[in-house]
């Protein structure tokens, strides 16, 4: 048994990637007898049990059961959604329902795009997500850098106060946060129905500060001191050294921020009440009862495409952020 | 000195954002719950009056009961199941990438999409679920329209949308268990179940506890499911604390009552948060 444990190779991929990740080197060896069950990773079931005749039967039975039930539970509803939007309203109320749409047509998608003004809603959401991304990076990266490397007086207290916000569930303070945005203290600005209502609160994210600071802490001091001796100021060091070496964590924070803003429901429900300013989730939810069923379903498909595509492309970052979140201390 | 000025220059954006959108609302939440405000006249301090008002609301009892029931049911499905699923996935040597992707897919959908999708599935006449029940010659259910099944229906949506998170976190935790432990246990004659009981569970005890607390805090804030699917009905059988809080502020025009509910929920959830903090600190030492 040469390789028994999975060690996180980089901060970008803490353990969660499993055997699939460093498989390249091993797979050539393991796949030779094609049907052999790979066993480089020692888990509960011993390799001996796994390769016995009895064990193999059980293994393949479990595998097939799991694949079939997962597909039924998680893929089939999505299949039903995508094809449901291709049926007419008459097809949709037919009993029993047809497994395939009787005719292939994208009319409901086009209708949803028109009726619900999805281009506007998607454009709004992209604006909110993009702006939140920029503000989060600009504000949280500089803050985490200051807390990690410049270590000012009271820095520890500031960090503690920022992390303390993680302990307060967001829903609990939604009413006062709404009132704050409606009438900003001291300044008296009304940010309702403006992108600022999404952008600025998104940047006040203790978890991002935590992730970034922890990563910056791991950058060797010598690296920064060398730059300082060469005469680089804090801004230059942040821009030319810290940011380039922190790409993995910046990727994680970026994806988490964009996806969180895209999926958010309650906060935009409170602060974006004008139908011209709504995000896609709110817009669809507010129109859902007035739409024909197939048009509504088509709009659901369109609304979920962006996040599903992002997930497809950035799976690794998303899962890394997920496990970092759970293992925080 | 100059270092401090530069550092606070870097920090000022974050300090402003946190001050306005996190720290200030936290304090104001508590202040508002003891006041009566209409945002035109100066606020009046009313002591515990807001708390008494919400306490005497006919929906107050059901809201807490439903929230607790929802949390308990969500734990039954959403806490044990992902662990078992992760255990099984960890044993598999094929299709892992596919299974990991698929189980997390619902988590990536915007919650509004997932909830509206299930609204269609729950349709009593031609909805998918009753069609499937009919296919197996089982009686159709009323799902969201009956007091018996409405809350469970919400739990099903919520579990479907969130199962992937727990599964992937447990899977990551399982992969950090050194294989030697299993080998040693096997040499001592432990069977598969005993290995799970004596190796896997002690090794993942901490993450199991952390996830329990995180999930309780997350599910007790249930809002979007009752908001979009049932409006708290039928007969208050799905009204939740956060939903009632929303109604106080935006439907009943009594934002102070909403704040009083918020403070109550905050106290309950902070107990769990404190335990969570304690647990994760113990792990460090």
Interface residues (C-beta under 8 A of the other chain):
Chain A: X1 X4 X5 X6 X14 X15 X16 X18 X19 X20 X37 X38 X39 X41 X42 X43 X44 X45 X46 X49 X59 X62 X63 X66 X67 X70 X71 X73 X74 X75 X77 X78 X80 X81 X84 X92 X93 X94 X95 X96 X97 X138 X139 X140 X142 X143 X145 X146 X147 X150 X151 X152 X153 X155 X158 X161 X162 X165 X167 X168 X169 X170 X171 X172 X173 X174 X175 X176 X177 X178 X179 X180 X181 X183 X184 X185 X200 X201 X203 X204 X206 X209 X233 X234 X238 X259 X262 X263 X265 X266 X280 X281 X282 X284 X285 X288 X293 X296 X297 X300 X303 X304 X307 X308 X310 X311 X315 X318 X319 X322 X323 X326 X327 X328 X329
Chain B: X3 X4 X6 X7 X8 X10 X11 X13 X14 X15 X17 X18 X20 X21 X22 X23 X24 X25 X26 X28 X29 X32 X39 X87 X88 X89 X90 X91 X92 X93 X94 X95 X96 X97 X98 X99 X100 X101 X102 X103 X104 X105 X106 X108 X109 X110 X111 X112 X113 X116 X117 X119 X120 X121 X125 X126 X128 X131 X134 X135 X160 X165 X168 X169 X171 X172 X173 X174 X175 X176 X177 X178 X179 X180 X182 X183 X186 X192 X195 X196 X199 X200 X207 X210 X211 X214 X217 X218 X220 X221 X223 X224 X228 X242 X245 X246 X249 X255 X258 X259 X262 X265 X266 X269 X270 X273 X274 X276 X277 X280 X281 X283 X284
